[in-house]
Amino acid sequence: MNNNSVGIVKPHFFTFAEPPQEMPLDSGGRFGPITLAYETYGELNDRASNAVLIAHALSGDAHVAGRHSAADKKPGWWDYMVGPGRPFDTDRYFVICSNVLGGCKGSSGPTSLNPHTGKPYNLDFPVITVGDMVRAQARLMDHLGIERLLCVVGGSMGGMQALEWAIEFPQRVACAIPIATTCRQNAQGIAFDEVGRQAIYADADWCEGQYSSQGRRPVKGLAVARMLAHITYLSEESMRQKFGRRLRQKEAYGFDFRTDFEVESYLQYQGESFIKRFDANSYLYITKAIDYFDLQRDFGTVEKAFAHVSARFLVLSFSSDWLYTTAQAKEIVRALKINHKNVTFCEIPSSYGHDAFLIENPQMMKIIADFIGHVYQEESAR
Amino acid sequence: MNNNSVGIVKPHFFTFAEPPQEMPLDSGGRFGPITLAYETYGELNDRASNAVLIAHALSGDAHVAGRHSAADKKPGWWDYMVGPGRPFDTDRYFVICSNVLGGCKGSSGPTSLNPHTGKPYNLDFPVITVGDMVRAQARLMDHLGIERLLCVVGGSMGGMQALEWAIEFPQRVACAIPIATTCRQNAQGIAFDEVGRQAIYADADWCEGQYSSQGRRPVKGLAVARMLAHITYLSEESMRQKFGRRLRQKEAYGFDFRTDFEVESYLQYQGESFIKRFDANSYLYITKAIDYFDLQRDFGTVEKAFAHVSARFLVLSFSSDWLYTTAQAKEIVRALKINHKNVTFCEIPSSYGHDAFLIENPQMMKIIADFIGHVYQEESAR
């Protein structure tokens, strides 16, 4: 790969669903206005046929690639995937990513101001679903003049959005790349999410969700939730390789309750850095959307969910991912095949666990670049 | 199996290491007096050659079998294993279990009163190790007139104690049955324990460990720690079979932050019932002892740890246990075999995950009954 970055980028905002045209939600209610924060990279072509929508995971945001300023220390969360000559080649494709509805990175979420009260929504924000996230993204695509997406791609909850897009808008998606994901959150996944939520509820500074109006933040509970989740993003093997039982800046056990092991220090760091960039209520809303994700429930069976998709699929899993396993990926593949849909599947060998989809991986990059390049050629010939 | 219970039993207490004869600890300090709460079932024979020591796991106690009163709703935690005609046949064996040092079920631990101050030790209680637990148990065996144990058996942290016994007191153990355990806590295990501890530290009612003197208890943090740990005790498969995505007393999603799923309700129940019976500081001390357990660190290599054991070993693992896996059990077996020790190994098929060792399992019961019966015959012929 070359080192071509997309360079300095800036976020955009799109507001829609102004009352009385609020957007209907899966909960049965209606909600608006809605603002989505988004970024784009590359140029939309004349036929508007080169648009790639990247959907982010639980703790992601719209900032996929590049830097917001020259002083930025880190680029976007999937920088190596987006840029000239990169898998999502910005010389060919127009790449979009928006922060999900319910998020805390510029899109409408529980921290947003309720225009009726002038105060943050907090728990008055409606509980949303992955379907709601996707329908909001579709409004953004309308706004950008994109009738049909060349590709919808994402890992983890981003993969759920890719599946939902292909199902909900079959004519608007040429190809979908769900990565390290599932068509229905399993009991173990719900269990981990619920313990994370309970850690937030347990924090006295959560104040039943009203913390912002009291000048407080449930940072301890949120840190615990993040530490826990982080364990599920790694594999036993990667933890062993990365930390093992190595002690942290000491030769012998401390025989106290300070940090003894490197792995403890690492998790503490993950918790501490997360609370600087994420909102606790948003964490509740987004994990709830993930737990509600269940194509079987929505359609009766997983097979029926995919009955009317027209997109080509590339389904990817990672061998050591125990949060969204290869077996779960194969459930998607099987349902697509039963429907005689065009699907390519690959389990990529990796020891990095669920986080593998975020980590530069030549095999993943080549498979995706080849797949989308092929679909682009086909689409160009339409 | 028959239905023969040991009937009504009562706890006993043994106090030793009175100053100035405090017991030396792995931390380098000395500690005393020490009280151990224990129960016994059956009768010690004249040669004192029929004693079986059962070592409990993290949240266990000395109450292995029978009931404390006729009104007791539940028997001891391993009741089906101990009684006339049961694997630890009280018609043949004298069975002992003591609450571990550091515990909160009658043995000396952070809730105990410090005789120097008349107040609970809280965090002034010394950080102890599995080795310290075992050396305290050895003092109890001295007191009971048991020079040599027929068997030391335990699951999880109880298995660590069984290993430690065989290593530390090679002449005092005829056979050891470590179940669902490891010879060194791995990084993932430390990580889960650390997040549990962080959940307790995060609770404002923890008060830096001084909660008892302020009339408070960090029950929310302890409940979160327990919920998290409980996930690791089950398997993905058992959670799927037991709960799947079943909703809790509702037909449709609630679209709020109340309980939606059965698995959430189950975990909440586990947390709520645990806080009624366990102390948060004790949870910190015992998880720390587990995390410190590392025979490789103590002896240089795992092989060297077992160089001088004389016990026969029966090592058991469960196929779906992902906390202490079959691979970890095999590490123990391999080290014993390299030392040409007498070891039998069995991976028992089960979908119950780590908790399998607590659940009535005919295969486990038969293997253990046969093994100990065989060793008892051999010992009787000595």
Boltz contact constraints between the chains, C-beta under 6 A:
constraints:
  - contact:
      token1: [A, 27]
      token2: [B, 255]
      max_distance: 6.0
  - contact:
      token1: [A, 127]
      token2: [B, 255]
      max_distance: 6.0
  - contact:
      token1: [A, 187]
      token2: [B, 239]
      max_distance: 6.0
  - contact:
      token1: [A, 187]
      token2: [B, 240]
      max_distance: 6.0
  - contact:
      token1: [A, 187]
      token2: [B, 243]
      max_distance: 6.0
  - contact:
      token1: [A, 187]
      token2: [B, 244]
      max_distance: 6.0
  - contact:
      token1: [A, 187]
      token2: [B, 263]
      max_distance: 6.0
  - contact:
      token1: [A, 188]
      token2: [B, 236]
      max_distance: 6.0
  - contact:
      token1: [A, 188]
      token2: [B, 239]
      max_distance: 6.0
  - contact:
      token1: [A, 190]
      token2: [B, 261]
      max_distance: 6.0
  - contact:
      token1: [A, 190]
      token2: [B, 263]
      max_distance: 6.0
  - contact:
      token1: [A, 191]
      token2: [B, 231]
      max_distance: 6.0
  - contact:
      token1: [A, 191]
      token2: [B, 263]
      max_distance: 6.0
  - contact:
      token1: [A, 191]
      token2: [B, 267]
      max_distance: 6.0
  - contact:
      token1: [A, 194]
      token2: [B, 264]
      max_distance: 6.0
  - contact:
      token1: [A, 195]
      token2: [B, 227]
      max_distance: 6.0
  - contact:
      token1: [A, 195]
      token2: [B, 228]
      max_distance: 6.0
  - contact:
      token1: [A, 198]
      token2: [B, 224]
      max_distance: 6.0
  - contact:
      token1: [A, 199]
      token2: [B, 199]
      max_distance: 6.0
  - contact:
      token1: [A, 199]
      token2: [B, 224]
      max_distance: 6.0
  - contact:
      token1: [A, 202]
      token2: [B, 220]
      max_distance: 6.0
  - contact:
      token1: [A, 202]
      token2: [B, 224]
      max_distance: 6.0
  - contact:
      token1: [A, 204]
      token2: [B, 204]
      max_distance: 6.0
  - contact:
      token1: [A, 220]
      token2: [B, 202]
      max_distance: 6.0
  - contact:
      token1: [A, 224]
      token2: [B, 198]
      max_distance: 6.0
  - contact:
      token1: [A, 224]
      token2: [B, 199]
      max_distance: 6.0
  - contact:
      token1: [A, 224]
      token2: [B, 202]
      max_distance: 6.0
  - contact:
      token1: [A, 227]
      token2: [B, 195]
      max_distance: 6.0
  - contact:
      token1: [A, 228]
      token2: [B, 195]
      max_distance: 6.0
  - contact:
      token1: [A, 228]
      token2: [B, 228]
      max_distance: 6.0
  - contact:
      token1: [A, 231]
      token2: [B, 191]
      max_distance: 6.0
  - contact:
      token1: [A, 236]
      token2: [B, 188]
      max_distance: 6.0
  - contact:
      token1: [A, 239]
      token2: [B, 187]
      max_distance: 6.0
  - contact:
      token1: [A, 239]
      token2: [B, 188]
      max_distance: 6.0
  - contact:
      token1: [A, 240]
      token2: [B, 187]
      max_distance: 6.0
  - contact:
      token1: [A, 243]
      token2: [B, 187]
      max_distance: 6.0
  - contact:
      token1: [A, 244]
      token2: [B, 187]
      max_distance: 6.0
  - contact:
      token1: [A, 245]
      token2: [B, 294]
      max_distance: 6.0
  - contact:
      token1: [A, 253]
      token2: [B, 292]
      max_distance: 6.0
  - contact:
      token1: [A, 255]
      token2: [B, 27]
      max_distance: 6.0
  - contact:
      token1: [A, 255]
      token2: [B, 127]
      max_distance: 6.0
  - contact:
      token1: [A, 261]
      token2: [B, 190]
      max_distance: 6.0
  - contact:
      token1: [A, 263]
      token2: [B, 187]
      max_distance: 6.0
  - contact:
      token1: [A, 263]
      token2: [B, 190]
      max_distance: 6.0
  - contact:
      token1: [A, 263]
      token2: [B, 191]
      max_distance: 6.0
  - contact:
      token1: [A, 264]
      token2: [B, 194]
      max_distance: 6.0
  - contact:
      token1: [A, 267]
      token2: [B, 191]
      max_distance: 6.0
  - contact:
      token1: [A, 292]
      token2: [B, 253]
      max_distance: 6.0
  - contact:
      token1: [A, 294]
      token2: [B, 245]
      max_distance: 6.0
